[in-house]
């Protein structure tokens, strides 16, 4: 498994990954194309990565590098590439290469698939840090989603980090 950072919106891999991004995440949980392109060009803290396995484009992984933590934003694998443990390889890469605190958002365990996802992250060393987390909208400050925030360890700076995610990942770009 290899991650390839995309830093140019004209990258052919990005054009191939956009349909996966749009299919894997509902409109309320992703950016519009132009906003995404602008971030790729302008925001060094954001890493939009193509995931390749055995030289084949397999998925995408977006994360943000902040001074004191990482925010894991989106991970998706093409349906035909699933069940090859690509997601696990990405999580293993993260554990070995993104040191310190890592935060991510998940849906509450209201459905079987959401419960399986939370348990998957738990098996990979993450714990629920906040069950009352409100994800800001990618499009409007007036809309939020009720999600859970998970991390690979606890922190006494969680409120500060949540504000930083809100301000840098969401609100500065809507």
N, C-alpha and C positions, 0 to 999 in steps of 0.2 A: 504494500500500500504506500502510495506517495501523495503528499499534498502539494499542489502547485498554486501559489498565490497569483490571483488575477489582479493586475493593477491597471489594465487598460480596458475600457468598456468595448473596444473593438475586437478583443480577443475572441477567436472563434469558439473556444471552449465555453465562454460565457453565453454566447448565442445558443449553444446546445443545452446549457444548464438552465436557462430561463424557463422553458416549459416544465422542467422538473420542479423548480422553485414554485411556480404558480400552481402546479398540480398538488404538491405535497403540503402546502400551507394555505389555509383559507385567506381571503383578501384581508380580513381583520388582523391577521398574524404575519403579514409581510408588507414589503414596500412596493410602490409602483416602480416601473422600470427606470424612469428618468431619475427618481430619487436614489435608487440603487446605483445607477451609473455615476451620479455625482459623488456619492460616498466612496465608491471605488477609486475615483480620480483624486478626491480631496482629503480623505480622512485616513491618515496613516495608522490610527489606532484600530481600524477595522481591517480584518483579513478575510477576504472572500477567496476561498480555496476550492479548486477543482480536486476531486478525489479520483485518483487513478489506481487501478489494480491490474497488474500484469500488462501495463501499457494501455489499458482500456479505460475510457472515461466512465466512472462508476457512480459519481454523486457529487455533492457539494457540502462544504462545511464552512460556516461563517462564525468568526469569533472576534472579540474586541480585547485588546491589551490595554489595561489601565495600570497606573503606577503600583497599586497594591493588590490587584486581583485581575482575573480574566472573566469575561462574560461570554458564555457559549450561546450563540444566538440561534443558528439553524443548522441542522444536520439532516440530509436526505440522501437516499440511495435509490437509483433507478429500480423499478419493480423487477425487471428481469435480472438484476444483479443481487437481489435480496437472497437471504439464506446462504450467503457466502462469508458471513461474519465480517463484512466490510465495516459496519457500524462499530463492531467490537474492536477492530483494528484502529479505527479513528480514536475511540476512547482510550485504547492502549497508548497511542501516540500522544494524546493529550496528557495522560498521566506521566509519561516520560519526558515530555518536552515543554509543558506549560506549568512551571513550578508555582507553588503557593496556592492561594485560594482561587477556586473556580466556581462560578455561579451559573445556574441555568434555570429556566422556567419550564414548568410542566402543568398540564391540566390536572385538576383535582381528580381523585380516584372515583369519580361518579360512574364511569363506564369500565367495562372489562379491559378494553385496550389501554385506557389511561392508567388503570391499576397495574397492568403488566409493564407499562413504560416506567412508572415510578419504581416498581420492584427491580426492573432492569438496571436503573441508575443506582439503586441501593446496592445491588450486587457488585457494582463497579465503584463503590466507595463513596457514594453521595448520600446525603441525608436531607430530609425536609427541614429547612430553616425557618420558613414562614408560610403558614397556611392561609394567610389573609393578604397576600401580595396582590397588588393591583397593577396589571401590565398596562402602561399607557398605550394609546392607539398610535399606529404608524401614520395616521392621516389627520387626526383631530385631537385637540386637548380635551374635548368634551366626552370622549368615549374611553372606557377602560374595560379590561377583561379580568375576571377573578381567576387567578392562577396560584400555583404554589411555587415558591422559590427553593431550589435545592442547591447544596454546595458540598464540596468534598471535605469541609471542616467548618466548625462554628467560628464566628467572629463577633467581637463586641462592636464592630464598626458597620454592622449590617444596614442600619438606617442610612448612614452616610453613603454606603455603596449603592443602595437602592436609589437614592437621589441622583447619584452620578450616572447610573444607568438611564434613569428617566430623562435627565437633562442632556446627556451626550448621545445616547443611542436613539431616543425617540424624539424629544421635543426640538432639538436643534435642527432637525431635518424635515419636520412636517410643514 
